[in-house]
Amino acid sequence: MATLPSWVSTLHNKFFNSTTRCVVTPVSTIKACSKEVPLNDNCEILSSICSKRRALLIGASALTSSMFNSSFAFAEEVPEKYRAFVDFVDGYSYYYPADWRDFDFRGHDSAFKDPFAALQHVRVAFIPTEKKDIRDLGPMEEAIFDLVKNIYAAPNQVPTIYEMQEHTIDGKNYWTFEYNLESEAFARTAFATIAIGNGRYYTLVVGANERRWSRLRNKLKVVADSFRMIDI
């Protein structure tokens, strides 16, 4: 049986043979075992614990070393107190704090949150696009301002953008920016990283209540800067 690297915290079951719909992963944060197809012998043994957010640990022989090429070398150096989320099906990866737990965030593909402070969380979503690169959106300053003002901010919120950065990794361009959304009753600050690849427009947002931001900023910046697209 193949041994999987310890940094892999989640793999979507669609990556594997369609006749075996259980997830292969060496740790506990995993997706569900589908009930749409007959369970194999390994799944039958553990079928009583298979549910929407609980999955089965099964043989990893279908997973070969070719999956873990140089594109994922960064994940072998996960910072202390972080874990790596890797989605080979939807083509992206990122780090998240090791004590955070996965949860369902409506309209998003993956999300993790602080178990004691739900507003401290990271979430990733993507939509189809015909654009090939984030620069196709236009000048960075204009595109980010329009995004925060018209998409992220509610009508009763005042947006403020503090910082914008572009970085290029393995020929892929990413924009990361820090912003605040404030209303009369509430304020939240966050980092967002956006990128375009695989025919998808990806968005990662990681943030916290404004009162906690100064204490958490550096920790959450690691999450924002870790986002990578994986060719699919």
Backbone torsions as a table, in degrees:
resi	resn	phi	psi	omega
1	MET	NA	135.8	-179.0
2	ALA	-70.1	149.0	177.2
3	THR	-103.3	125.4	-177.4
4	LEU	-89.9	146.3	176.9
5	PRO	-59.6	146.1	-175.2
6	SER	-69.5	-16.6	-176.3
7	TRP	-76.9	-14.3	-177.0
8	VAL	-78.2	114.5	-179.1
9	SER	-102.1	-22.1	-179.7
10	THR	-152.3	133.9	171.7
11	LEU	-132.0	131.7	179.0
12	HIS	-71.7	142.9	-175.7
13	ASN	-69.6	-17.3	-179.9
14	LYS	-66.7	-18.1	179.8
15	PHE	-67.5	-27.0	-172.6
16	PHE	-93.9	176.6	-178.4
17	ASN	-51.9	131.1	-174.7
18	SER	-64.5	-18.1	179.2
19	THR	-83.2	-11.4	176.8
20	THR	-123.4	104.1	-168.6
21	ARG	-98.7	15.1	177.2
22	CYS	-90.5	156.9	-175.4
23	VAL	-88.4	142.7	174.5
24	VAL	-106.1	121.3	178.2
25	THR	-164.7	146.9	-176.2
26	PRO	-88.7	-4.2	-178.1
27	VAL	-128.9	-172.4	-165.0
28	SER	-89.8	-20.6	-176.8
29	THR	-85.7	95.5	-171.9
30	ILE	-141.2	167.1	-178.8
31	LYS	-85.4	-162.7	-172.6
32	ALA	-97.5	161.0	171.8
33	CYS	-95.0	121.6	-177.1
34	SER	-71.6	145.0	176.7
35	LYS	-102.9	11.0	-176.3
36	GLU	-80.3	-15.5	-179.3
37	VAL	-128.8	160.1	178.9
38	PRO	-59.4	140.6	178.3
39	LEU	-78.9	141.5	175.0
40	ASN	-81.3	-178.7	-174.1
41	ASP	-58.4	-42.2	-178.8
42	ASN	-64.6	-38.6	-179.0
43	CYS	-70.1	-35.5	-178.9
44	GLU	-61.8	-35.7	-179.0
45	ILE	-61.7	-36.5	-175.0
46	LEU	-112.7	16.5	-172.6
47	SER	-60.7	-25.2	-178.1
48	SER	-66.8	-19.0	179.8
49	ILE	-109.7	12.7	179.7
50	CYS	-88.1	118.0	-179.4
51	SER	-145.6	-173.5	-173.9
52	LYS	-56.1	-45.5	-176.9
53	ARG	-112.2	19.2	177.3
54	ARG	-129.9	133.5	-175.1
55	ALA	-130.1	173.8	-173.3
56	LEU	-106.1	144.4	174.2
57	LEU	-90.8	115.5	-177.7
58	ILE	-125.1	179.3	-177.7
59	GLY	-56.5	141.2	-176.2
60	ALA	-106.6	18.7	-175.9
61	SER	-64.3	-23.8	179.8
62	ALA	-74.9	-12.4	-178.1
63	LEU	-95.4	117.1	-175.8
64	THR	-106.9	166.6	-177.7
65	SER	-66.0	-18.3	-179.8
66	SER	-63.7	-22.2	178.4
67	MET	-65.8	-31.9	-172.3
68	PHE	-102.2	65.9	-179.6
69	ASN	-87.1	-168.1	-175.0
70	SER	-63.0	-19.7	179.4
71	SER	-61.8	-23.4	-176.3
72	PHE	-111.9	16.6	-178.0
73	ALA	-59.8	-32.0	-179.9
74	PHE	-58.5	-32.0	-175.1
75	ALA	-71.6	-18.3	177.9
76	GLU	-75.8	-9.6	-179.7
77	GLU	-120.0	43.6	179.9
78	VAL	-60.1	130.5	179.8
79	PRO	-60.1	154.5	177.4
80	GLU	-59.1	139.3	179.4
81	LYS	73.7	18.3	174.1
82	TYR	-127.4	161.5	170.3
83	ARG	-126.4	162.8	178.7
84	ALA	-108.4	130.9	170.9
85	PHE	-101.0	126.5	-178.4
86	VAL	-128.3	123.5	179.2
87	ASP	-118.3	98.2	-179.4
88	PHE	-72.5	-20.0	-178.1
89	VAL	-80.0	-48.0	-176.2
90	ASP	-95.2	-3.1	166.7
91	GLY	80.9	45.6	176.7
92	TYR	-159.1	167.0	178.4
93	SER	-155.9	160.6	176.9
94	TYR	-168.6	166.5	173.9
95	TYR	-95.4	155.8	171.9
96	TYR	-146.2	155.2	-179.5
97	PRO	-57.3	136.9	-172.0
98	ALA	-62.8	-24.2	-178.7
99	ASP	-92.3	1.8	176.9
100	TRP	-81.4	157.2	-176.9
101	ARG	-122.4	146.6	-179.9
102	ASP	-72.6	151.5	178.4
103	PHE	-155.6	164.9	179.4
104	ASP	-86.7	120.5	175.4
105	PHE	-116.0	115.5	-171.6
106	ARG	-52.7	130.4	177.3
107	GLY	81.5	5.0	-178.5
108	HIS	-118.1	153.8	-176.7
109	ASP	-83.4	-32.9	177.5
110	SER	-151.8	154.9	179.7
111	ALA	-162.7	145.3	175.4
112	PHE	-136.1	145.9	-178.6
113	LYS	-138.8	158.6	172.7
114	ASP	-66.3	128.3	-177.4
115	PRO	-65.2	-17.1	-177.2
116	PHE	-110.5	-7.4	-179.5
117	ALA	-146.4	92.5	-171.8
118	ALA	-61.2	-26.5	-179.5
119	LEU	-74.1	-11.8	173.8
120	GLN	-92.3	100.9	-175.9
121	HIS	-155.4	164.3	173.2
122	VAL	-122.1	142.8	179.1
123	ARG	-144.5	148.9	-179.8
124	VAL	-129.9	134.1	176.0
125	ALA	-137.1	162.7	174.7
126	PHE	-151.2	154.1	176.4
127	ILE	-132.2	154.7	178.6
128	PRO	-66.4	148.5	175.5
129	THR	-152.8	151.2	174.9
130	GLU	-92.4	-6.2	178.3
131	LYS	-72.1	154.0	-175.7
132	LYS	-104.3	-21.1	-174.1
133	ASP	-151.0	153.4	-178.8
134	ILE	-61.8	-27.3	179.5
135	ARG	-68.2	-17.0	177.3
136	ASP	-67.4	-12.5	177.8
137	LEU	-75.6	-14.6	-178.3
138	GLY	113.8	-168.3	178.6
139	PRO	-57.2	137.7	-174.1
140	MET	-56.7	-46.7	-176.4
141	GLU	-60.9	-44.2	-178.9
142	GLU	-67.8	-44.0	-177.2
143	ALA	-65.3	-42.9	-178.9
144	ILE	-68.9	-42.3	177.8
145	PHE	-58.5	-45.0	179.5
146	ASP	-63.7	-40.2	180.0
147	LEU	-62.9	-49.9	-177.6
148	VAL	-66.4	-44.8	-176.3
149	LYS	-68.5	-42.9	-170.7
150	ASN	-101.9	-16.3	-178.6
151	ILE	-114.2	-51.3	-175.9
152	TYR	-75.6	-40.1	-174.1
153	ALA	-83.9	134.8	172.0
154	ALA	-76.9	163.3	-178.2
155	PRO	-56.9	-29.3	-177.8
156	ASN	-94.0	9.8	-178.4
157	GLN	-109.8	143.1	175.8
158	VAL	-101.7	117.6	-178.9
159	PRO	-88.1	143.7	173.1
160	THR	-134.0	129.8	178.6
161	ILE	-107.1	125.4	-175.3
162	TYR	-97.1	-37.1	-170.8
163	GLU	-155.0	142.3	176.1
164	MET	-132.3	138.6	179.0
165	GLN	-140.1	143.7	169.6
166	GLU	-114.7	134.8	174.0
167	HIS	-137.0	148.0	-177.4
168	THR	-118.4	126.0	-179.7
169	ILE	-131.6	124.9	-178.9
170	ASP	51.9	39.0	177.1
171	GLY	79.3	2.7	-179.7
172	LYS	-107.2	136.2	-176.6
173	ASN	-98.8	139.3	-179.5
174	TYR	-132.6	142.9	171.7
175	TRP	-113.4	128.7	176.2
176	THR	-123.2	134.1	-178.5
177	PHE	-145.5	154.2	-179.9
178	GLU	-109.8	134.5	-177.4
179	TYR	-148.4	160.6	179.1
180	ASN	-128.5	139.9	174.4
181	LEU	-119.7	120.6	-174.0
182	GLU	-127.7	134.0	172.7
183	SER	-122.6	-178.7	-179.5
184	GLU	-63.2	-31.1	-173.9
185	ALA	-105.4	-12.9	-169.4
186	PHE	-158.4	149.4	175.4
187	ALA	-143.0	141.3	179.0
188	ARG	-138.2	139.0	179.1
189	THR	-116.8	147.4	-174.9
190	ALA	-155.1	162.3	165.1
191	PHE	-105.4	147.5	171.4
192	ALA	-132.3	141.2	171.3
193	THR	-122.2	128.2	179.4
194	ILE	-123.8	148.5	-178.6
195	ALA	-158.8	158.3	178.9
196	ILE	-127.2	130.0	177.6
197	GLY	-176.9	164.1	179.7
198	ASN	58.2	25.0	-177.0
199	GLY	70.2	23.0	-176.5
200	ARG	-135.2	147.4	175.1
201	TYR	-104.9	106.6	-175.6
202	TYR	-93.2	143.3	175.1
203	THR	-135.4	122.7	170.5
204	LEU	-111.6	130.9	176.0
205	VAL	-126.9	130.5	176.5
206	VAL	-135.5	126.4	-174.9
207	GLY	-156.4	-174.0	-177.4
208	ALA	-159.8	168.5	172.5
209	ASN	-56.0	141.2	-176.5
210	GLU	-57.8	-33.5	-178.8
211	ARG	-64.8	-25.8	-179.1
212	ARG	-97.1	-5.9	-168.6
213	TRP	-60.7	-45.7	-176.7
214	SER	-59.8	-32.2	-179.7
215	ARG	-79.4	-29.0	-172.9
216	LEU	-104.1	-9.3	-170.0
217	ARG	-53.3	-51.8	-176.8
218	ASN	-63.6	-37.8	178.9
219	LYS	-63.0	-42.5	-177.1
220	LEU	-79.0	-24.4	176.5
221	LYS	-64.6	-33.5	176.3
222	VAL	-59.2	-41.2	179.0
223	VAL	-64.2	-49.0	-177.8
224	ALA	-61.4	-41.3	-177.6
225	ASP	-75.0	-15.7	-175.4
226	SER	-83.7	-12.1	-175.0
227	PHE	-61.1	131.8	178.0
228	ARG	-135.6	144.7	170.0
229	MET	-90.8	143.4	178.4
230	ILE	-115.7	129.3	179.1
231	ASP	-63.6	130.6	179.0
232	ILE	-128.9	NA	NA
